[in-house]
Structures are given as structure tokens and as C-alpha cells.
């Protein structure tokens, strides 16, 4: 794996060390207000698209959870293909690309992009889980961009530091400790904050009553050679996903022409020629997924499928 030289957008050695130790890292106010405002407006539109279709329509990319009163929309996948440029602007921002290069090397691959949210008044829990379980030969990271406050006592995310090192029995954690296993930390986040988390970090959020809208953008990155050696995707799929990076950098430059762009330095094979049809490049579906660790038996909320994408 080739790692980049240090810039203001890359993580420091201390930050990398803390991430590797704990499995997560908080970065305060990493998204500048102008981009944050654009993302907030776009998120409202993405949610509105799903609400317009409705749960019964079964439209791909819009995921609904069962609730006692009525189904609740909680996730939107493949954001780049939803008719707005803001998710590409975020992907192409130096803030995000610098983090990806720091953790996954210069040959980082953007593997997932989603909006996950809890609507106002929808305080259902997200059970303890690990997003994806892998051999841990290299880092796989989620970059979580918070568009709204997530506060302690109001269903904020909880994490188990150090739990990323091996597959966890999340059912046992739930049954033995509920929401208060030893060492758990409740993470307070504000709009514009970023939470980095290892995909094997055990995390979840407890139920909350009367909570406010909470929207979080999730971008996952993996090293290309990790995918080549462990899967679950092939080189053709990786190349198709890599076509997102030039599109994203152009989108960021168009929205913020005065900003200094990120210096992208992938291996030559990961800088593929663009296709004629942007729509094909913006939605590269996942036919398979790395298995995670979930405990969904008896759970009807639907969020146990948080990592499943069609």
C-alpha cells in the first residue's frame, strides 16, 4: 500500500495511532459551513424523494423499517445517482479524500455512499453490530459526516473502543449488558463533525423518545489491493467505482472554484478512462457484500440491514 505525504487534509501520526487503537476517531468541524449547508439541503431532497415514492412502491435505494404505526424511511443508498451534485462535492472535497488517503493509502476505493437518518420522533434503536468482518490485513473505514446534532441521552451513537480487532458476539453483548457494556462510550456529535470508524467497530444507538431529526452521510473506503486479495468485488468493479473520483473532483471544483483541490495520486490502473454516460458511472451497484456481525433475531426495526445494499 502506498501512503501519501502529509498535508493539512491528511491525518496526523497521532490521529492514525488513536484510530488504530480505539477503532474510531472524532474530527470536529471538518466540513466547512458552505458545503455543510448544501449537504443539508440535498439530504432533505433525498429524503423527500423516498417519501414521494412511499414504502409500498419498493423503489430501489430507499429503505424502510417496520414501525408499530407505519413504515419509516431510514436510509438512502447510491446518493450520487439521485439528481444532485452535493454528494459528489463531498466525495471530491480535500477533507474527505485526505482522510481516505491517510487510512487506505493512495489507492483508496470509494466503496459505499449512503444517507442514514432518524426522522423527528422516530427514536427506534439501531442494535449493536459490526458493519463488515474481514481479515484485518488493512484498514477499512467509514467516514461519517454529521448534518445534525447527536447528543448524549437522546439516542446518540455508542461505541466499544477496541472491539474492532476481532469478530464480536453482538448477541451476547446485547443479552448480557444491554446498552451499557463495560467501556462503552456515548459519542456527542455536532453538525459538520466527522466520526471515523473501523467497519469492525461494535457500535449502535439506543432508543430515544421525542428525538430530533438526525442525518448522517456514510462514505466507506477500502484499499484497492485489499479488495483484490480478499474480495468481495473484482477488478472491473473497482475500476468502475474509481471513475467516481474524477467526477467528484470536478463537482467540488465547480461548487468551490477558489478552493485548492486534493492532489489525487492513484496507481495508473486506478485512473480509468471516463465513460460517455455519467449516469452509468454514478450508480455502480453492489451484487455482493462483505458479511457483518448482526443480531436481528426478534428485532423488527429493520435497521439490522443497515449495511445491505441492492
C-alpha angles and dihedrals in degrees: 000000000000116000125204129242116259120273133160089270096053124085119257123243089254092052091049090049092050091048092051091047099046104024092234141059132195119219112188122218096349095147112073117233097249094055091040091056091049091049092049091054091046092050090055089052094048090051090046091054090056094046090051091056094043130208095279093059093070092212111180118251095027112096125198130195126211115251131177093248102033141327115287126213108229109158141039119192134197093027095180091068096053098093100261131097100215098092089052090048089055093047090049095047119112088232093063099033092049091054092047092051092047094054104030102027128242091303093064118154122209099227106170139015123184145150113227119184148163113221120225108283094015102113100163115146128248104220124232109280148148114235097218134353117217142156093273093229087137138003123281111189141187118212106208114197113195117215094178137031118276108195136188113263091024101081096283119171117277123205136189107222113224094014091114094080097083142007109286130215095233092177090060091047090053095044097045102037111012108202096338111066115159113282098013116150127206107219118217113206134182130199109286094025120124125213116197114201134179109238089237094054110118107237143150142145128246126229118280132195120226095355122173126242111292120189125181130180115215123201117177124201132190132180111257094231091051089057091045092054100037107021142172087174133045132233093265091057092047092052090050091052092048091061085073092071099067090043090051094048091051091050092051092048091050092052096040108026094166094056121100108246125232114261102236113205111176127156111274095255090057093057097073126181112265122252123238093242116063091192090066091052095048098060115043104167127218111234091180136021138205106257117249133198113260137158106207102147108129091004115122100177095096096220090110084082090061093124097041114104126178 
